[in-house]
């Protein structure tokens, strides 16, 4: 009995300091990255003891919320411009911005055989609605808009575009059938180890601006060891491998 008590005491001595120093990080996550981030949160908690409070949405809306004082510690944006603006405007910590992922845009349908491998479906009558994230709020929406222009498909899609607030909502429009096809992030349809469901066209990066997604430490969390630990974890080999598994470059 005494031996078991001693072992328990030693175990608690090792565990309790970690628990005592654990913190919670409030993270604003670009909608396209919500799936991978949920998995990363598990690994981060296991390795550090810190927990994450995740809120997903459109990067442009997060920018407005942060300016209004929203209590976020870290921003994982869908672009690199928003974190840069926050640093320049004094709302984020200089020197903490870095690229955690480079996104890939796809034209996707939940049904097989609808979207061809060249995206030629855009100029056909095989669909009634095309879902696109709001270009003013979502970088993937801007990339979709640039792709349509590069393909000369503006006239073909006129009157058929359904604008979503975020890339997550654009994805839901397609899943629900409210739009037969839609521009979404590859990470939304690609699950590591599983084939992509439906049909899709992987949009060549040359047709739109690079979707460089940056992270940044926000000013309110400047002294937070947990928030800084999260940024370090996102740069680790394990995190990078998981991110690439979801289709990011």
C-alpha positions in Angstrom: 0.0 0.0 0.0 2.8 2.4 0.9 4.5 1.5 -2.4 1.4 2.4 -4.4 1.0 5.6 -2.5 4.6 6.6 -3.3 4.1 5.8 -7.0 1.0 7.9 -7.1 2.7 10.8 -5.4 5.5 10.7 -7.9 3.0 10.6 -10.8 1.1 13.6 -9.5 4.4 15.5 -8.9 5.1 15.1 -12.7 1.6 15.9 -13.9 0.4 18.7 -11.6 3.0 21.3 -12.8 1.9 20.7 -16.4 -1.7 21.1 -15.4 -1.0 24.2 -13.4 0.8 25.9 -16.2 -1.7 24.9 -18.9 -3.6 27.7 -20.6 -6.4 28.2 -23.1 -5.7 29.9 -26.5 -8.6 31.6 -28.3 -7.9 31.1 -32.0 -9.7 32.7 -35.0 -9.4 30.1 -37.8 -10.0 30.7 -41.5 -13.0 28.5 -42.4 -11.1 26.4 -44.9 -8.7 25.3 -42.1 -11.3 24.3 -39.5 -11.0 20.6 -40.2 -7.2 20.4 -40.0 -7.1 22.7 -37.0 -9.4 20.5 -35.1 -7.0 17.6 -35.6 -4.0 19.8 -34.8 -5.7 20.9 -31.5 -5.7 17.3 -30.3 -2.0 17.0 -31.0 -1.2 20.3 -29.4 -3.1 19.5 -26.2 -1.3 16.1 -26.0 2.1 17.7 -26.4 1.7 20.9 -24.3 -1.3 20.5 -22.0 -2.7 23.7 -23.4 -6.3 23.8 -24.9 -7.6 25.7 -27.8 -10.9 27.6 -28.2 -11.5 27.6 -32.0 -13.8 29.9 -33.9 -14.0 29.5 -37.6 -15.1 32.0 -40.2 -14.2 34.4 -43.0 -10.9 36.2 -42.6 -12.4 39.6 -43.6 -15.0 39.3 -40.9 -12.3 38.3 -38.3 -10.4 41.4 -39.3 -13.4 43.6 -38.5 -14.0 41.8 -35.2 -10.4 42.1 -34.1 -10.5 45.9 -34.7 -13.6 46.0 -32.6 -11.9 44.3 -29.7 -12.8 40.6 -30.2 -10.9 38.5 -27.6 -8.8 36.4 -30.0 -5.2 35.4 -29.1 -4.1 34.1 -32.5 -5.4 34.5 -36.1 -4.9 31.8 -38.6 -5.9 33.7 -41.7 -6.8 32.6 -45.2 -4.4 35.1 -46.7 -1.1 36.9 -45.8 -2.4 40.5 -46.2 -4.8 40.5 -43.2 -2.1 39.5 -40.6 0.3 42.1 -42.2 -2.4 44.8 -41.9 -3.0 43.9 -38.3 0.7 44.2 -37.5 1.0 47.5 -39.3 -2.0 48.9 -37.5 -0.8 47.8 -34.0 -3.3 45.0 -33.4 -0.8 42.1 -33.8 2.7 41.5 -32.7 5.5 42.3 -35.1 7.8 39.4 -36.0 5.2 36.7 -35.3 3.7 36.4 -38.7 4.5 33.3 -40.8 2.9 31.1 -43.5 1.4 28.0 -42.0 -0.2 26.7 -45.3 -0.6 27.5 -49.0 -4.1 26.7 -50.1 -5.4 25.0 -53.2 -8.6 25.9 -54.9 -11.0 23.3 -56.4 -14.2 23.5 -58.4 -16.2 20.7 -56.8 -19.5 18.8 -57.0 -20.8 16.4 -54.4 -21.8 14.1 -57.3 -19.4 12.1 -59.4 -19.1 12.9 -63.1 -20.3 16.5 -62.9 -17.0 18.4 -62.8 -14.4 17.5 -65.4 -10.7 17.7 -64.9 -10.3 20.9 -66.9 -13.2 22.8 -65.4 -15.0 23.0 -68.8 -18.3 22.5 -67.0 -18.3 26.2 -66.1 -19.2 27.1 -69.7 -22.0 24.5 -70.1 -25.6 24.4 -69.1 -25.1 21.4 -66.8 -25.7 23.4 -63.6 -27.9 26.1 -62.4 -26.0 27.5 -59.5 -22.3 28.0 -58.7 -21.3 28.7 -55.1 -18.4 31.2 -54.4 -17.3 32.6 -51.1 -17.7 36.4 -50.9 -14.6 37.9 -52.6 -14.7 40.9 -50.3 -14.4 38.7 -47.2 -12.8 35.4 -48.2 -9.4 35.0 -50.1 -10.7 31.8 -51.7 -13.6 33.8 -53.1 -11.1 36.3 -54.6 -9.2 33.3 -56.1 -12.4 31.9 -57.6 -13.2 35.3 -59.1 -9.8 35.5 -60.6 -10.1 32.0 -62.0 -13.4 32.8 -63.7 -11.8 35.9 -65.3 -8.7 33.9 -66.4 -11.0 31.3 -68.0 -13.1 33.9 -69.7 -16.2 32.4 -68.0 -17.7 35.6 -66.7 -20.5 35.6 -69.2 -21.2 31.9 -68.8 -21.7 32.1 -65.1 -23.6 35.4 -65.0 -26.8 35.0 -63.0 -25.8 31.6 -61.7 -23.5 32.6 -58.9 -24.6 32.0 -55.3 -22.4 34.1 -52.9 -21.6 32.6 -49.6 -20.2 34.5 -46.6 -17.3 32.1 -46.2 -15.7 29.1 -47.9 -17.4 26.9 -45.3 -20.8 28.2 -46.4 -19.9 27.8 -50.0 -19.1 24.1 -49.3 -22.4 23.7 -47.5 -24.3 25.1 -50.5 -22.8 22.3 -52.6 -23.3 19.6 -50.0 -26.9 20.5 -49.5 -27.6 20.7 -53.3 -28.5 24.4 -53.2 -25.6 24.8 -55.7 -24.6 21.9 -58.1 -21.0 23.1 -58.2 -18.8 25.4 -56.2 -15.3 26.8 -55.7 -14.0 25.4 -52.4 -10.7 24.6 -50.7 -9.1 21.3 -51.5 -8.8 20.8 -47.7 -12.6 20.7 -47.4 -13.0 17.7 -49.7 -9.7 15.9 -49.1 -9.4 13.7 -45.9 -6.0 12.1 -45.4 -6.1 8.5 -46.5 -9.4 8.7 -48.2 -10.4 9.4 -51.9 -12.2 12.6 -52.7 -15.9 12.2 -52.9 -17.8 13.6 -55.8 -15.9 15.2 -58.7 -13.5 18.1 -58.9 -11.1 20.2 -60.9 -7.9 21.2 -59.1 -7.5 24.8 -60.3 -4.0 25.5 -61.6 -2.3 28.0 -59.3 -1.4 30.1 -62.4 -5.1 31.1 -62.8 -5.2 33.0 -59.5 -3.1 34.7 -56.9 -1.2 32.5 -54.5 -3.4 31.6 -51.4 -0.7 32.0 -48.8 -2.3 31.6 -45.4 -0.5 33.3 -42.5 -0.7 33.1 -38.7 0.0 35.9 -36.4 0.0 36.5 -32.6 -2.5 39.2 -31.7 -1.6 42.0 -29.3 -3.7 40.9 -26.4 -1.8 37.6 -26.2 1.7 39.1 -26.4 2.7 37.7 -23.0 0.9 34.4 -23.4 3.2 31.4 -23.3 0.3 29.1 -24.5 -0.3 31.2 -27.6 3.4 31.3 -28.4 3.6 27.6 -27.9 0.8 27.1 -30.4 2.6 29.1 -33.1 5.7 27.1 -32.5 3.7 23.8 -32.8 2.3 24.9 -36.1 5.8 25.0 -37.4 6.7 21.6 -36.2 7.3 18.6 -38.5 4.3 16.8 -37.2 2.0 19.7 -37.8 3.4 20.3 -41.3 2.9 16.7 -42.2 -0.8 16.8 -41.1 -1.4 20.1 -43.0 0.0 18.7 -46.2 -2.1 15.6 -45.8 -5.2 17.8 -46.1 -4.0 19.1 -49.5 -2.1 22.2 -48.6 1.2 23.0 -50.2 
